[in-house]
Amino acid sequence: MDTPRRNQLVMDVLHHAVNRNYDRAMQVMGEIAAASTGRQMYGVCCAIAEAGRQTLIRLYGHPSPEGLWALTASDPDNDCAQHPAHLFSLRFITSFANHDMLTCQALYLAAANASSEDYSHSLTALIGDVSHLARVALEELADSGKPAPHPH
């Protein structure tokens, strides 16, 4: 699979996930994974995290020069919020948003070297968390009455 095709499929995954069509999102993600190396899948995770970073900026603006992004589970007592895949996702998005690529690489390698089930859960959580952030941003835009921005 060439890079432009992979990039388009990543956008399709996010589109389906934001629209709550999770089965289709996971089907497309499976297509990407089947035709990608580990390095390419790391790039896919970074592309998804970039969508999360852009959404954080849309919601909260840029952090101050000395500031860093931090994401936490909305309900830390919830067992689901403490699931390793969800923790991977929050840490990966945060590390990427903070330009901490060494941590992103370490997190990805840990997920990729886990069981295939755990790896799959980690990717699913990443997609789910980024799509949740995007839905929050879209709801906020709808509530404010501002038109959605056009990508440049």
N, C-alpha and C positions, 0 to 999 in steps of 0.2 A: 504494500500500500504506500503510495507516495504521500509526501507531507501535506500538500494541499487537500487531498482527500481525507487524511486523518484529521486535519484541522476542521474541515466541514463537518465530519462526523462528531467531533467533540462539541461543536456548536449545536448539532442536532440532539446530542445527549442532554445538554443543558436546557435546550428548548423544551424537550419532552418532560424533563424533570420539573421545570418551573410550572408547566401546565399539568402537573400531577399524573402524567402518563408514565408511571415508573416502569411498567413492564416493557414498554417500547424503549425507554431510556436505557434499561439494562440490556435489552437485546442489542442495541447499537453499541453499547460499551463492550459487550462480548465480541462483536464484530471487530472493534478496534483492537481489543486484547489479542484476539486470535491471529491478527496480522501484524503484530508489533513486537519488537524486542523489549527487554527490560528497560533499556535506556529510552526508547521511544515512549514507553508507558510512564516513565518518570516525567517526560515532557508533557504528556497528556495530563498528569496530575498537576503539574505546574500551570498548564493552561486553565484548568478548572479553578485552581487556587487564584489565578489572576482575575478570573471573573468574580471570585469572592472579594478580592482586594478592591477591585473597581466598585463593587457594590458597597463595601465599607466606606469608601471615599464618598460615594453618592449619598449615603445615609448620614455620615458624621463629619465629612470634610477630611482634609489631610491632617494627620497628627502634627503637633508642633515639632520643630527640628529635634528636640531632645526627647520627644514622646515616642512611645511604641504602642503598637496594637496589642490588645489582649482580648481573647474570647474566652468566656466561661460558659459552662452548661447553665441553662436557665433555671433548672432545679437540681442542684448538686446531690440531693438526697434520692433522686430518681435513679434506679438501677440502670436504666437505659442510658442516662447521661454519663454514667461511669463506665460504660462498655468500652473495651479497648479500641474498637473501631471508631467510635465517636470521639474518643480522646485523641486518637491519631488524626482524625479530620480537623478538630479544633486546633491542634498543635501545628499541623501542616499549613493550614490557612494562615494562622498567626505568624509562623516562621516566614512564610512566603511574603506576607504583607510587610513584614519587618526587614525584608531583604536578607534574611539569615539562611542562605542557601546551604551551608554546611549542615544545619539542623534539618532542613528539608530533605537533603540527601540521606542523612542518617535515618530519619523517620521512614522514608520510602524504602530504604534497604531493609529495615526491620520488618516492615509490612510485607515486602516481596519475599523475604526469607522465612516468613511464618507459613503456616499451612495454607493451602490454596483456598480453603474456606475463610480463614482469617483475612487473607489478602483481599478476597472478593468483598468481604464485609467492610474492610477499610475503604476500598474504592467506592462502594455503595454509600457509605457514610459521608465521604467527601462530596459526592454528587448531591446527596440529600441536604447536607448543611449549606452548601453554596446555593442550591435552588431555594432553600428556605430564606436565606438572606435576600435573594433576588425578589422573592414574593413580598417580603417585608418592604423592600424599596419600592416596588411597584404599587403596593397599597398606599404607601406614604405619598408617592407622586399623585395617585388618584385622589387622595384626600386633600392634597394641596391645590389641585386644579391645574397644576403646571403640566405642559405637554412633556411627554417622554423625550429625552435627548436622542438625537440621531447620531449613530456612530460615525466617527471620522475615518 
